[in-house]
Amino acid sequence: MALINKIREKSGIAVTVIAVSLILFMVGGDLLGPNSILGGGNNQVVGEIAGKEINIKDFQSRVDGFRQNYEAQSGRSLNDNELASLRDQAWNQFVVDIAYKKQFDGLGLTVTDQELVDMVQGNHISPSILQAFSDPTTGRFDKTAVINYLKNLKTLPVEQQKSWENFEKSLREERTRAKYENLLKLSTYIPKAQSEKEYVAQNSKATLRYLYVPYFSVVDTTIKVTDSQLESFLSAHRKEYKGTDTRSIEYVTFPIQPAKDDSAALYTEIKELARGLATATNDSAFASMNSDIPLPVNRSLANMSDQLKEAVKTFVPGGVYGPYREGNTYYIYKYGGTKVDTISSAKASHILIGAENQSDSAKAAARTKAEGILAQIRAGANFEALAATSSSDQGSAQRGGDVGYFQNNGAMVKPFEEAVFSATAPGLIPRLIESQFGFHIIKVTDPKSNTLYRVAAIGKTIAPSQATRDEAYRKADEFANTVKTKEQFDEAVKKNKALVVANANRIPESATNINAIQNGRDIVRWAFKDDSKINSVSQVFETEEQYIVAVLVGKSDAKDVKVEDFRDELTTKVRNQIKSDQITAKLKGATGDLESIAKKYGAGALVESATDISLATGFLTSAGFDPIALGKAFGLKPGQKSGVFTGENGVFIMELINKTDAPKIADFTQYKTQLTQSLESRMSYLVNEAIREHAKIEDRRAKFF
């Protein structure tokens, strides 16, 4: 009896303990986690715009609304990249609702119900409505379809009614923003003095001679730059260097590569498939059912890998060929001959001298530069080398200008496409081709062909077995468990010759990829965690292709800019200042003509001429476009030499041979229009940047996603 009473006494305590434990289990993360209430954090605020905090629940609710609309229209679930894009859309919508609306309300800008009706079914149809209710075959807009849809709107599911409500809201926002930007465009004013200055810059011509000593003529290793010099330079130019929150890491990877056994098993399987493909009555259906990768049956050269392009030339109709290995995929092909296609393919390379959204004077400078490069190539210069050093298209520049195969179906801008498909033989097109992006110098490497190849193909990818994955993880985990500091990390890498250290510098908090690593979000979040200290080593991260162990080697703070954040850039600036001082001291006081001064200076000094150039488009042979040098030259009198001065990329002495002033004119309207259009073309971007800066936006989404 005493025992029973004792149990009864303790049972109340036990029930209380269990209840508290359950409560802590359910809400412990909110109370005690790193972003918790008791932990001092606030895990409910995803950001702040113009002083207004954005709650995570409100943000997620808007994302969910976008997701529902997207999935209803596409008929499928989102992938990770699409979901990330919708989060960006939701965030930008908050920016419009708060920061932009503040500006709109201050000016009394609204869109009335009558305006909305006019945009949807009136005389000034919105482009969004035109797109949504146009016949996909003819492209013609059908106003009747809009009216019928609206009449039946109340009979549609609630989700569709809500979707239309959100669509109309977006139409109002688009029109309000257009009004705001148009208001600013109409307030643009270019004074006569500025128009006259532009006219003079374009039409005054000069012939120059100059001595130029480029910075690169002085070897970098001869110049010592100290941290105190970098600190002084940053202090004097702090407004030019805006801080950002970033992290820098070093990392090693442990690839999940198929083992020999994995490859051998697949090779045996694909040989069996080759026999089946050879005897299949419907080879395209057989290939489709057995391929890991969807592959077209009819292909032009533009749709083939480099390996297949070469191999197909030797194929005989009815034959089965392969297996060919590309990366981790084996391919076998059954060739069915060729036929004539309605679309042609061609291959070309180009050098682009960019002039998109530039003033007429800047476009003229770009044309002059492009003509100079074209002349060099026609005289025998190497096209690929010039593409690598001069092309604005960085993607193709890395391949010597090669843009690969493409079809005449609008894949390229029209002027480029027409030029390439007009060529009947490989070689350089002997004229510049102008497009909205600038000036193209084009070399046709494989002229147009409308041959279509019938190739039934099976592609089988080598997938690493679970044993292979486990072994890769074991190695990564063993490495991570034996290193806890940067010093230990470096030492372990030295001992293991199979490991290669990679760097990823200045990673923003919102980054999803790290160098070539896809889906590196977990690594980024680790790097930005408060308890991730400099020189600390991460746990093992997994991607589809590899395991990764990282070490945090650097941090930058948006509110505390340090030399380390911009060390390379600052070092270049300070080094060039020192070079300028050295070159100037060596040239100062020199007398005689430019050749004599250059001879006295020694190696590195160049004497060059420029004929009939303008202040707006002047292009100096070795120095390029240097506004400081041009300004100095145009300020001289004929026959006069300047003193020694520093330009953009080196030190100069300019000599004006002669100058022809721009003829006097009374009407500068043409130049006022040029300047106005140039400013208006950038209006949307400038407005967006100004509003966002004024709103003091703090985006903390990266803490949550």
C-alpha positions in Angstrom: 0.0 0.0 0.0 2.8 2.4 0.9 4.4 1.6 -2.5 1.2 2.4 -4.4 0.9 5.8 -2.5 4.5 6.6 -3.4 3.8 5.9 -7.1 0.8 8.2 -6.9 2.9 11.0 -5.4 5.5 10.8 -8.2 3.1 10.3 -11.1 2.2 14.0 -11.1 5.9 14.9 -11.5 6.4 12.3 -14.2 3.4 13.6 -16.2 4.7 17.2 -15.9 8.2 16.1 -17.1 6.7 14.3 -20.1 4.5 17.2 -21.0 7.4 19.7 -20.8 9.6 17.4 -22.9 6.9 17.2 -25.6 6.5 20.9 -25.7 10.3 21.4 -25.9 10.4 18.8 -28.7 7.8 20.7 -30.7 8.9 24.3 -30.2 12.5 23.8 -29.1 13.9 24.9 -32.4 12.0 28.2 -32.2 13.0 28.8 -28.6 16.6 27.6 -28.6 17.9 27.5 -32.1 20.5 29.9 -33.6 17.8 32.1 -35.0 15.5 31.5 -32.1 13.7 33.9 -29.8 15.7 32.9 -26.7 18.9 32.5 -28.8 18.7 36.2 -29.6 17.8 35.9 -33.2 14.6 36.6 -35.2 13.8 33.8 -37.6 10.6 35.4 -38.7 12.0 38.4 -40.7 13.1 37.5 -44.2 14.1 41.1 -45.1 13.5 44.8 -44.8 12.4 47.3 -47.5 12.1 51.0 -46.8 11.9 50.4 -43.1 9.2 47.7 -43.4 10.0 44.2 -42.2 8.9 41.3 -44.4 7.7 38.3 -42.4 8.7 34.8 -43.6 5.1 33.7 -43.5 4.0 36.6 -45.7 6.9 36.0 -48.1 6.2 32.2 -48.3 2.5 32.9 -48.9 3.3 35.0 -51.9 5.8 32.4 -53.2 3.1 29.7 -52.8 0.7 31.9 -54.8 3.2 32.2 -57.6 3.9 28.5 -57.4 0.2 27.6 -57.7 -0.2 29.8 -60.8 2.9 28.4 -62.4 2.0 24.8 -61.8 -1.6 25.4 -63.0 -0.3 26.9 -66.3 2.5 24.4 -66.9 0.8 21.3 -65.6 3.8 20.1 -63.6 5.7 20.7 -60.4 8.6 23.1 -60.2 12.3 22.2 -60.2 14.7 23.8 -57.8 15.9 26.4 -60.3 12.3 27.4 -61.1 11.4 27.7 -57.4 14.4 29.9 -56.8 13.3 32.1 -59.7 9.8 32.4 -58.2 11.3 33.5 -54.9 13.1 36.2 -56.7 9.9 37.3 -58.3 8.1 37.3 -55.0 10.9 39.4 -53.4 10.8 41.9 -56.3 7.0 42.1 -55.9 7.5 43.2 -52.3 10.0 45.8 -53.6 7.4 47.2 -56.0 4.6 47.1 -53.4 6.7 49.0 -50.8 9.5 51.0 -52.3 8.0 51.8 -55.7 4.5 52.4 -54.3 5.9 55.0 -51.9 7.2 56.9 -55.0 3.9 56.4 -56.9 1.8 57.5 -54.0 3.9 60.6 -53.5 3.1 61.6 -57.1 -0.5 60.6 -57.0 -0.1 58.0 -59.7 -2.9 55.5 -60.1 -4.5 53.3 -62.7 -8.3 53.7 -62.8 -10.8 50.9 -63.4 -11.6 52.5 -66.8 -7.9 52.3 -67.7 -7.8 48.6 -66.7 -10.8 47.8 -68.9 -9.1 49.7 -71.8 -5.9 47.6 -71.3 -7.8 44.3 -71.2 -10.5 44.7 -73.9 -10.4 48.3 -75.1 -8.4 50.3 -77.6 -5.0 50.1 -75.9 -4.5 46.4 -75.2 -1.7 45.5 -72.8 1.2 43.5 -74.4 0.6 40.8 -71.7 -3.1 40.4 -72.9 -2.0 40.3 -76.5 0.4 37.5 -75.7 -2.1 35.5 -73.6 -5.0 35.7 -76.1 -3.3 35.5 -79.5 -3.7 32.5 -81.8 -0.6 30.3 -81.4 -0.7 29.4 -85.1 -1.4 32.8 -86.7 -0.2 35.1 -84.0 -3.4 37.2 -84.4 -5.0 38.7 -81.3 -8.6 37.7 -80.6 -10.5 40.3 -78.5 -13.6 38.1 -78.5 -11.7 35.4 -76.7 -10.9 37.9 -73.9 -14.6 39.0 -73.6 -15.9 35.4 -73.5 -13.3 34.4 -70.9 -14.4 37.3 -68.6 -18.0 36.5 -69.1 -17.4 32.9 -67.9 -14.9 33.9 -65.2 -17.4 33.3 -62.3 -18.0 29.8 -63.4 -14.3 28.8 -63.3 -12.6 27.2 -60.3 -11.6 29.5 -57.5 -7.9 29.0 -58.3 -8.4 30.4 -61.8 -10.4 33.3 -60.6 -7.7 34.2 -58.1 -5.1 33.8 -60.8 -6.9 36.3 -63.0 -7.2 38.7 -60.1 -3.4 38.5 -59.6 -2.9 39.0 -63.3 -5.0 42.2 -63.4 -3.1 43.4 -60.3 0.1 42.9 -62.3 -1.3 44.8 -65.2 -2.1 47.8 -63.0 1.5 47.7 -61.6 3.0 47.5 -65.0 1.0 50.6 -66.2 1.7 52.5 -63.0 5.4 51.9 -63.4 5.3 52.8 -67.1 3.6 56.1 -66.1 6.3 56.8 -63.5 9.2 56.1 -65.9 7.6 58.1 -68.7 7.2 61.0 -66.3 10.9 60.9 -65.6 11.7 60.5 -69.3 9.7 63.6 -70.1 11.5 65.5 -67.4 14.8 64.8 -69.1 16.5 68.0 -70.2 19.7 68.4 -72.2 20.8 72.0 -72.2 22.1 73.6 -75.4 25.6 73.9 -74.0 25.8 70.1 -73.6 24.4 69.5 -77.1 27.0 71.9 -78.5 29.8 70.2 -76.5 28.7 66.8 -78.0 28.7 68.3 -81.5 32.2 69.8 -81.1 33.5 66.5 -79.6 32.2 64.6 -82.7 33.2 67.0 -85.4 36.5 68.7 -84.3 39.4 66.7 -85.9 43.0 66.6 -85.0 46.3 65.0 -86.1 48.6 64.1 -83.2 51.9 62.6 -82.4 52.6 61.3 -78.9 55.1 59.5 -76.7 53.5 56.7 -74.7 55.1 54.6 -72.0 52.5 51.9 -70.9 52.4 50.6 -67.4 53.0 47.1 -68.5 56.5 48.1 -69.8 57.6 48.1 -66.2 57.7 44.6 -64.8 55.3 44.1 -61.9 57.8 42.2 -59.8 60.1 45.2 -59.6 57.4 47.2 -57.8 56.8 46.5 -54.1 53.4 47.5 -52.7 52.9 47.6 -48.9 49.8 47.2 -46.9 50.0 50.8 -45.6 50.0 52.0 -49.2 46.9 50.0 -49.9 45.2 51.3 -46.7 46.0 54.9 -47.7 44.6 54.4 -51.3 41.4 52.7 -50.0 40.9 55.5 -47.4 41.2 58.2 -50.2 38.9 56.3 -52.6 36.4 54.7 -50.2 33.3 55.8 -52.1 34.5 53.8 -55.1 34.6 50.5 -53.3 31.2 49.4 -52.0 31.3 46.6 -49.5 29.3 43.3 -49.9 28.8 40.4 -47.6 30.8 37.5 -49.2 32.8 34.5 -48.2 35.9 32.9 -49.7 36.6 29.2 -49.5 39.1 26.6 -50.5 37.8 23.1 -51.1 38.7 19.6 -52.3 36.4 17.2 -54.1 36.1 13.4 -53.9 34.5 12.5 -57.3 31.9 9.8 -57.5 33.3 8.2 -60.7 32.1 4.9 -62.0 34.5 2.1 -61.3 35.8 -0.4 -63.9 33.2 -2.9 -62.9 30.4 -0.3 -63.5 31.8 0.5 -66.9 32.3 -3.2 -67.9 28.7 -4.1 -66.9 27.3 -1.2 -69.0 29.5 -2.0 -72.0 28.2 -5.6 -72.0 24.6 -4.3 -71.8 25.0 -1.8 -74.7 26.5 -4.5 -77.0 23.3 -6.5 -76.4 21.3 -3.4 -77.3 23.4 -2.9 -80.5 22.3 -6.4 -81.7 18.7 -5.5 -80.9 18.9 -2.2 -82.7 20.4 -3.9 -85.8 17.4 -6.3 -86.1 14.6 -4.0 -84.9 11.8 -3.4 -87.4 11.1 -0.1 -85.8 14.6 1.2 -84.9 13.5 4.6 -83.7 11.0 3.1 -81.3 13.5 0.6 -80.1 16.1 3.3 -79.5 13.6 5.6 -77.7 12.6 2.8 -75.3 16.2 1.8 -74.4 18.0 5.1 -74.3 18.8 6.9 -71.0 18.7 10.2 -72.9 16.0 11.5 -75.3 17.8 11.7 -78.7 16.3 13.0 -82.0 16.2 10.6 -85.0 16.7 13.3 -87.7 19.7 15.6 -87.1 21.6 18.3 -88.8 25.3 18.9 -88.2 24.2 21.6 -85.8 22.6 19.0 -83.5 25.5 16.6 -83.4 28.4 16.2 -81.0 31.9 16.8 -82.5 32.6 13.0 -82.4 29.4 12.1 -84.2 30.0 14.8 -86.9 33.2 13.1 -87.8 31.9 9.6 -87.5 28.7 10.1 -89.6 30.8 10.8 -92.7 31.9 7.2 -92.7 28.4 5.6 -92.0 26.7 3.4 -94.5 22.8 3.2 -94.6 21.6 0.3 -92.5 24.7 -0.1 -90.5 25.0 0.0 -86.7 28.0 1.8 -85.2 29.6 2.2 -81.8 29.8 2.2 -79.0 31.2 5.7 -78.8 32.0 7.1 -75.4 31.5 10.7 -74.5 32.1 11.5 -70.9 30.2 8.8 -68.9 27.8 7.9 -71.7 28.1 5.2 -74.4 26.3 5.7 -77.7 25.3 3.4 -80.5 23.9 4.6 -83.8 21.9 3.0 -86.6 22.3 5.0 -89.7 19.3 5.5 -92.1 20.8 7.8 -94.8 20.2 11.5 -95.5 17.5 13.7 -96.8 17.1 17.4 -97.7 15.9 19.6 -94.8 14.0 22.9 -95.1 16.4 24.5 -92.6 20.1 24.9 -93.2 23.0 24.6 -90.8 26.4 26.4 -90.8 29.3 27.0 -88.5 31.1 30.3 -87.9 33.4 32.3 -85.7 33.2 36.0 -84.9 34.8 38.9 -83.1 32.3 41.2 -81.6 33.1 44.9 -80.9 30.2 45.8 -78.6 28.1 48.9 -79.2 24.8 48.0 -77.6 22.9 51.0 -76.1 25.7 53.4 -76.8 25.8 56.9 -78.1 26.5 57.6 -81.8 30.0 58.8 -80.9 30.7 55.6 -79.0 29.3 53.5 -81.8 31.6 55.3 -84.2 34.6 54.5 -82.0 33.5 50.8 -82.0 33.2 50.8 -85.8 36.7 52.3 -86.1 38.1 49.7 -83.8 36.3 46.9 -85.7 37.6 48.1 -89.0 41.1 48.2 -87.7 40.9 44.5 -86.5 39.3 43.5 -89.8 42.2 45.1 -91.7 44.7 43.2 -89.5 43.0 39.9 -90.3 42.9 40.6 -94.0 46.6 41.4 -93.8 47.3 38.0 -92.3 46.8 38.4 -88.5 45.5 35.3 -86.6 41.7 35.5 -86.3 41.5 33.2 -83.2 44.2 35.2 -81.3 42.4 38.5 -82.0 39.1 37.0 -81.0 40.6 35.9 -77.6 42.0 39.4 -76.9 39.5 41.8 -78.5 36.0 40.2 -78.7 33.2 41.5 -76.4 31.5 38.1 -76.6 33.5 36.4 -73.8 31.8 33.1 -74.3 33.1 32.6 -77.8 36.3 34.6 -77.3 37.6 31.8 -75.0 37.2 29.4 -78.1 38.9 31.7 -80.5 35.6 33.2 -81.6 33.9 29.9 -82.4 30.1 30.0 -82.0 29.7 26.4 -83.3 27.0 25.1 -85.6 23.6 26.9 -85.8 20.5 26.9 -88.0 18.9 29.7 -90.0 15.8 29.7 -87.8 16.4 32.8 -85.8 19.0 31.3 -83.5 21.3 34.2 -84.3 20.5 37.9 -84.8 19.2 38.5 -88.3 22.2 40.5 -89.8 24.7 37.8 -88.5 22.5 34.9 -89.7 22.0 36.5 -93.2 25.7 37.1 -93.6 26.8 33.6 -92.7 24.0 31.9 -94.8 24.8 34.1 -97.8 28.4 32.7 -97.9 29.0 29.9 -100.3 32.5 29.0 -99.2 34.5 29.0 -95.9 36.6 32.0 -95.1 36.5 35.6 -93.8 33.5 37.8 -94.7 35.3 40.9 -96.0 33.1 43.5 -94.4 31.8 44.4 -91.0 28.3 43.1 -90.1 26.3 45.4 -87.8 23.7 44.2 -85.4 22.0 45.6 -82.3 24.9 44.2 -80.3 27.7 46.0 -82.2 30.0 45.2 -85.1 30.8 41.6 -86.0 33.9 40.3 -87.9 32.8 36.9 -89.2 34.7 33.9 -90.4 32.6 31.1 -91.9 34.2 27.8 -91.0 31.6 25.4 -92.5 29.2 26.9 -95.1 25.5 26.3 -95.1 24.2 22.8 -95.6 20.6 21.5 -95.5 21.5 17.8 -95.2 19.5 16.0 -92.5 20.9 12.7 -91.2 18.6 9.9 -90.0 20.3 8.4 -86.9 18.5 6.1 -84.5 20.6 6.4 -81.3 20.8 4.8 -77.9 22.7 6.6 -75.1 23.4 4.7 -71.9 25.0 6.6 -69.0 27.4 4.8 -66.6 25.9 5.2 -63.2 28.2 4.6 -60.2 27.1 1.7 -58.0 26.2 2.2 -54.4 29.5 0.5 -53.5 31.3 3.1 -55.6 29.4 6.0 -53.9 30.1 4.5 -50.4 33.9 4.3 -51.1 34.0 8.0 -52.3 32.1 9.1 -49.2 34.4 7.0 -46.9 37.5 8.9 -48.3 35.8 12.3 -47.9 34.6 11.5 -44.4 38.0 10.2 -43.3 39.6 13.4 -44.7 37.1 15.7 -42.9 37.5 13.9 -39.6 41.3 14.2 -39.6 41.4 18.0 -40.3 40.0 20.7 -38.2 42.0 23.8 -39.2 43.4 25.3 -42.4 46.9 24.3 -41.4 45.8 20.6 -41.0 43.8 20.9 -44.3 46.8 22.1 -46.2 49.0 19.4 -44.7 46.6 16.6 -45.5 46.3 17.8 -49.1 50.1 17.7 -49.5 50.2 14.1 -48.4 47.4 13.1 -50.7 48.5 13.7 -54.3 45.1 12.8 -55.7 43.5 15.9 -54.1 43.5 19.3 -55.8 42.6 22.5 -53.9 40.1 24.8 -55.7 39.3 28.4 -54.7 36.0 30.2 -54.7 36.4 33.8 -53.9 33.8 36.4 -52.8 30.8 34.1 -52.9 27.6 36.1 -52.2 25.2 34.9 -49.6 22.5 34.2 -52.3 24.7 32.0 -54.5 23.5 28.6 -55.5 26.5 27.4 -57.5 30.2 27.5 -56.6 32.4 27.6 -59.6 31.3 24.5 -61.6 29.6 22.9 -58.6 25.8 22.8 -59.1 23.5 23.0 -56.2 26.2 24.3 -53.8 23.6 26.0 -51.6 24.5 23.9 -48.5 28.1 24.9 -48.7 27.2 28.6 -49.0 24.9 28.5 -46.0 27.7 26.8 -44.0 30.1 29.5 -45.0 27.7 32.2 -43.8 26.8 30.6 -40.5 27.8 32.7 -37.4 29.8 29.8 -36.0 31.8 29.2 -39.2 35.0 30.9 -38.3 38.0 31.8 -40.6 40.2 28.7 -41.1 37.5 26.3 -39.9 36.8 23.1 -41.9 33.3 22.0 -43.0 31.6 18.7 -42.8 31.2 16.5 -45.9 28.8 18.0 -48.5 27.3 15.8 -51.2 26.3 16.7 -54.8 25.2 14.3 -57.5 28.8 13.9 -58.8 31.1 14.4 -55.8 31.6 14.8 -52.1 33.2 18.1 -51.0 35.1 19.3 -47.9 35.7 23.1 -47.6 37.7 25.5 -45.5 36.6 29.1 -44.9 39.5 31.4 -45.8 37.9 34.8 -46.1 35.0 37.1 -45.2 33.9 40.5 -46.3 31.4 42.7 -44.6 29.2 45.2 -46.5 29.5 47.7 -43.5 33.2 47.3 -43.0 35.3 47.5 -46.2 38.8 46.2 -45.8 41.9 46.1 -48.0 41.6 42.3 -48.2 38.2 42.6 -49.8 39.7 44.3 -52.9 43.4 43.4 -52.5 44.1 42.5 -56.2 42.3 45.5 -57.6 43.9 47.9 -55.0 47.3 46.4 -55.6 47.0 47.1 -59.4 46.0 50.7 -58.8 48.7 51.4 -56.3 51.3 49.6 -58.4 50.4 51.7 -61.4 50.6 54.9 -59.3 54.2 53.9 -58.4 55.0 53.1 -62.0 53.6 56.4 -63.1 55.8 58.2 -60.6 58.9 56.3 -61.8 58.1 56.9 -65.5 57.3 60.6 -64.9 60.5 61.2 -63.0 62.5 59.6 -65.8 60.8 61.7 -68.5 60.6 65.0 -66.6 62.7 67.7 -68.0 63.5 65.9 -71.2 63.9 68.1 -74.2 64.0 67.7 -78.0 61.6 65.9 -80.3 59.6 62.9 -79.2 62.0 60.5 -80.8 64.9 61.9 -78.9 63.0 61.8 -75.6 62.0 58.2 -76.3 65.6 57.2 -77.2 66.8 58.8 -74.0 64.1 57.0 -71.9 65.0 53.6 -73.4 63.0 50.4 -73.7 59.2 50.7 -73.3 58.8 54.2 -74.8 56.6 54.3 -78.0 56.2 57.2 -80.4 53.1 56.9 -82.5 50.8 59.1 -84.7 47.0 59.5 -84.9 45.4 61.2 -87.9 42.1 62.9 -88.3 40.6 61.7 -85.0 37.9 63.3 -82.9 37.6 63.9 -79.2 34.6 61.6 -79.0 35.9 58.7 -81.0 39.7 59.1 -80.9 41.4 55.7 -80.8 45.2 55.7 -80.1 47.0 52.7 -81.6 48.7 51.2 -78.5 46.9 53.1 -75.8 43.3 52.6 -77.1 40.6 55.0 -76.1 42.2 57.3 -73.5 40.0 60.4 -72.7 42.7 62.0 -70.5 45.2 61.9 -73.4 42.7 63.1 -75.9 41.6 66.0 -73.7 45.2 67.1 -73.2 45.9 66.9 -76.9 42.8 68.9 -78.0 43.7 71.6 -75.4 47.1 72.3 -77.2 47.9 74.7 -79.9 49.2 73.4 -83.3 52.9 72.6 -82.9 52.7 72.6 -79.1 53.8 69.7 -76.8 52.3 68.9 -73.5 54.2 68.2 -70.4 54.5 64.7 -69.0 51.1 63.4 -67.6 49.4 60.2 -66.6 46.6 58.7 -68.7 44.4 55.7 -68.2 47.0 53.0 -68.8 50.4 54.8 -69.0 52.3 58.0 -69.2 52.2 60.5 -72.1 53.7 63.5 -73.8 51.2 64.7 -76.5 52.0 66.9 -79.5 49.3 68.5 -81.6 50.3 68.7 -85.3 47.1 70.4 -86.5 43.4 70.7 -85.6 40.3 71.5 -87.6 37.6 73.0 -85.5 34.0 71.9 -86.0 32.2 74.2 -88.4 29.8 76.7 -86.7 26.2 75.6 -86.8 23.0 77.1 -85.4 20.9 74.0 -84.8 22.1 71.3 -82.4 18.8 69.4 -82.3 20.4 66.3 -83.8 22.9 66.1 -80.9 20.4 67.0 -78.3 18.3 64.1 -79.6 21.2 61.7 -79.4 22.0 62.6 -75.8 18.3 62.4 -74.8 17.8 59.0 -76.4 21.0 57.7 -74.8 19.8 58.8 -71.3 16.2 57.5 -71.9 17.5 54.1 -72.9 19.0 53.7 -69.5 16.1 55.3 -67.6 14.5 52.1 -66.4 17.8 50.7 -65.0 18.7 54.0 -63.4 15.3 54.4 -61.8 15.4 50.9 -60.4 18.8 51.4 -58.9 17.9 54.8 -57.4 14.7 53.5 -55.8 16.4 50.4 -54.4 19.3 52.4 -53.0 16.9 54.9 -51.4 14.8 52.1 -49.8 17.9 50.7 -48.0 16.9 47.1 -48.8 18.1 44.3 -46.5 17.6 40.9 -48.2 18.0 38.1 -45.6 16.4 35.3 -47.7 19.6 33.4 -47.8 19.2 32.6 -44.1 16.1 30.7 -45.0 16.6 29.1 -48.4 
